[in-house]
Amino acid sequence: MTEPTVSVVMPVYNEERHLGATLEALAVAAQHAPGFVAEVIVVDDGSTDDSAAIAERATGLDLRVIRQGNAGRYLARLRGLNEAGSELVLFLDARVRLDPAALAFVQERIHADSANNVWNGHVRIEADTSYARFWNVLTDLAFSAYFDNPQTTSFDADTFDSYPKGTGCFLAPRELIIAASEFSISYYADLRNANDDTLILRHLAGLHRIAISPQFSCRYRSRDSLVPFLRHAYHRGVHFLDGHGRAGARLAPVVAAFYPMSVLFGLLALTRPRVAAATIGAGGLSAGALSVAKRRSPSESVSFALLVPVYAAAHGLGMWRGLLHAVQSRRKARGR
């Protein structure tokens, strides 16, 4: 029987700082898994920097670059998916560097059981800045069911929200991803704002269990300064509504409660600013205490306490923007 091969699909937008290291790490991982990686498709989504040129200069990989106008990561991934020629597709983000043995581990697992072919990467955030330490703590708290004792396991639609997942490092049969994509309908008409992975992966988890293992691991480079951090948090808020404001999602009640609660807090800030400021401070201290309780380092706990209010504000603005997008999209659809 012919061994399955992988097409690596990488959407890229202004990632010249990180793309070279990501492709180098991919080439090393591919060398440890002979014959597994058939091609690499980099979809340059309207970058204004040298991302495409850096990809074209990469060595050690059968790589091609597809250039398109900026359409957003969701459509960039679908473009690469449609261009892929292998049975399996590995979605990989430009900030995600595979560990050397990651692909070899998955290749061996699929060789032993061909049905064991849907894998989410175990992502480790490089915690060398305050912003990265914040993401580390937030991720560990959100998915403590897995990170408290990482091991090879799998999850389905019923346990989907308890495990880390995302198309930053995700491998599955091409046809299965296409089938799941057909059922992922965004709230937003402009798909540059669409949640680019939760909708697809949630449906896919209902079709096939998703495996995850510390041995299929990678390193993620987070935003490392304030403005990119705020921009990222804002966009995550827009995506959060699209991905989790759905019936049956574990976080749907949180999404529903956010809007009236944020209005009440806004009124409090206008009428009693000192009380609002004290509430924000108490929230940061509570976050820090929770981090300490989870035995995080002092630097991580301080970063988490300081950045939780900042992140919450930007993320909340994004959720309000997402609601506006959803309302506008519905009105536009009704007017057709």
N, C-alpha and C positions, 0 to 999 in steps of 0.2 A: 504494500500500500504506500502511495506517495505521501510523504510528510507534508503537512500544511505549511504554508509560508505566510509572512506578515508584511502588509503594507503599513508603513508608519506615516500617519497624517499629522502635520504640525501647522496649525494656524499661527500666523505671525503678524503683529502690528507694532512697529517701532521697538524692536527688541535687540538692537545692535549690541548692547552691552552684555547680553546673556546668551545670545544665539550660538556663538562660536563654541562656548564651553558645553552647551547642551548637545550640539552635534558631535563634538569630540567624545563625550561620555556615551552617546548612542553608538558611535563607531566601535568603542571598546567593548560595550555590552554585546554588540552584534558579533564581534570576533570570538566571544566566549560561547556563542550559540550558533555554530556553523550552519549555513544554509537556511537559517530561520528568517532573517530580514531580507526580503526580496527587493524592496524599493522604499525610498523615502520621498514623500510628497510634501513640500513646503508651500503653503498657500499664503502668499504675501498679500495681506488685506489692506492695500492702499497705504503702506508705510511711507513716511516722509523722511526716513533716515536710510542707512545703508544695510538694512536687514536683508533684503533680497540679494545684494552683492555678496554679503558674508556667507549666505547659504550657498550661493553658486561657487564659491571658492572652497567649500568643504571637501575634504578628501576621505577616502576609506568607506564611502557609501555610494550606492546607486541612487543618486538624488536628482530630482528635478524641481524647479521652482515654477509655480503658477502665480501670475500676478493678476490682481483684480482691484477694482475700485473698492473703497471701504464699505463693506456690507455688514460687518460685525462678525464676531467669532462663531456664532451659530451657523450662519450661511457659509463661512469660510470652511468650517469642518465638513459641512455637507458637500461642498465643492470637492474637497479632497476625498471624501468617501466615495463620491460618484466616479472619481478618476482612478481609484484604487483597483489594482488587478489581482490581488491575493485573496485567498479564502478568509484570512483573518486580518483585522485592522487594529493597529495600536494607535490610539489618540495620545499625543504627547505635546505638552505645552512648551513654549520656548524658554521658560524659566525652570523647567523640570529636568534634572540630570539623573539618568538611570545609574544605579549601582552596577559595577562590572558583572556580577553574577545574576542579575535580575532576569534577563531574558533566558539564560540557560536554565534557571529554575522552572520557569513557565513552560519552556520547550520540553523538558523532561516530564513534567506533569501531563501535558497534552499527549506526549508519546505514550505514556502509560495508560491514559484514558482519554480518548479523543473527545468525549463528551464534556470533559473538564476544561472548557475552552473560553470561559468568561472570567476575566480577572481585573480587579481594581488594584492599582498600585498602593503600597504602603508608603505614604508621603511623610518625610521628615523635614521640618522647616529648619533652615540654617539660622540658629538663634544667636546672631552676632550683633544685632541692633535692638533697641527698645521696641521697635515696631514688630520685628520678627519674634521677639520674646512674647509680645502680646498675642500674636497669632498662635504660637505654640500652646500657651495656656488655654486660650479660647477653644482651640481644636480638641485638646485633651479633655476639657470639661464637657464639651458638647457630645463627644463620643467616648466617654469613659468606659462604656461597656466593652469596647475593644482595646483602648489604649491602656487600661489598667492592667491588662494581661495579654499583650499582643501575641497571637499565634495563628497558624493557618486555620481558617474557618470559612464560612460562607453565610450569606444572608439572602432573604427573598423579599417579596413585596411587604409582608407583614412586619418584618424587622428592619425594613429599609432605612428608616430615620434614625436607627440606633448605631449605624456604622458609617465611617468616613467613606465618601465616594465622590467621584467627579471624573470628568473626561480629561483632566490634566495628565493622567496616566491611566489609561483604560484599554483593555484588550478584549475583543469579542469577534465572533464571526461577522463578516461584512453584511450578509443578508439579514442577520438578526438585528443589527443596528438599524438597517434600513426599515425593517418592519416596525421597530419601536419608534423610529422617527416619524413615521406616517401617522402615529396616534398622538404625537406631542403637539398640541395646539396652544400657542401662546395667547395670552390676553392682549398682546400688543400687535398692532398692524405693522409697525416698524420693527423688524426682527433684529435690528441692532440692539434693541433693548431687551430682547427675549432671554429668558433663562436658558443657557446653552447646554445644560447637562441634566439637571434634576428631572425635568419632564421626560426626557428620553430614557434615563436610567431607571426611573420609577416604573415605567411601563415594561422595560426590559426585564426588571426583577420579577415581574409577574409571569414572564415567559421562561426564565432560566435563573437558577441560583447564581449569585455573583460571589466569586471567591476572593479572598484577600489574605495576604501573608506578609510577615516581616521580611521574607526572603525575596519577594517581588517588590523591591524597595527602590526609592528614589529620593532625591533631595530637591527641595523647592526653595528658590530665592525670592523672598517677599520684597515688597516695596520698602525702601530704606530711608525715606525722608518724609516730612509731614505732608506736603502737598500731594504726592502720589498716594500716600496712605489714605488721606481724606477722599481723594477721587475714587480710589478702589472701594472704600467703605460705602460711598454714595451709590456706586454702580451695583454693589452687592445688595443694597436695599431695594433698588429697582428690580433686580433679579429675584430677590427673596419673595416678593409678593407673587411674581409669576410662577415660581416653583413650589411655594409652600402654602399659598392662599387657596388651597383646593380642598374639597370635601374628602375626608379620609386621611389627609396628611396629619402627622402628629402635631405639627406646629400651626395648623390652621386656626385653633382657638387663640394662639398668641397673636397671629396676624389680625384676627377680628377684634381683639381687645386693644391692639395698639392704637388704632385711630381715635376712639373716644378718650382713651387715657392720655394720648399726646395733646389733644385739645384741652383737656382739663389742666394738664401741666403748663401749657401755654398761657392759660388764664391765670394760673398761680404765679407764673413768672411776671406777668403784667401787674398783678395786684399786690403780690407779696414777694418781691424779688429776693429778699434775704432768706425767706423760707425755701424758695426754689433753689437758691444757691446752696443752702444747707442740705437739701435733699440730694442734690448732685454730689456734694462732698461725701455724704453718707453712702451713696451708691458706690462711689469709688472705693471707700474704705471697706465696704462689704465685699466688693470684688477682690480686693487685696487679701482680706481675711479668708475668703474661699480658696484663693490660690495657695495661701499658707497651709490651710487644712489639707490640701491635696499634695503637700510636701514639695511644692515648687521652690526653686531657689529664691533667695531674697531679691536678686535683680529681676527675676521674672515676676515676682509678686508686686514689686514697685511699678514695673512697666505696665502690668495689667491694671493696677489700681488707677494709675494716672491716665491711661489711654481709654479705659472703658467709657467714661463720659464723652470723650471726643468721638470715639467710634460710634456710640449710640446716637449722637446728634447727626452725624453724617449719614449713617445707615437709616435713621428715621426720615431724614429729608428725602432720601432715595425711595423709601416706601411711599411717601406722599406723592413723589413724582411718578412712581409706578401706577398709583391709583389714578392720577390724572391721565397718564397714557392709556390706561385701560378704559376709562370713561370716553375719552376722545375716539379710541378705536371702535368702541361699541356704537357710538353715534355715527361714525363714518360708515360702519357696516349697515346700519339701519337706513341710512340715507341713499344707499345704492338702489 
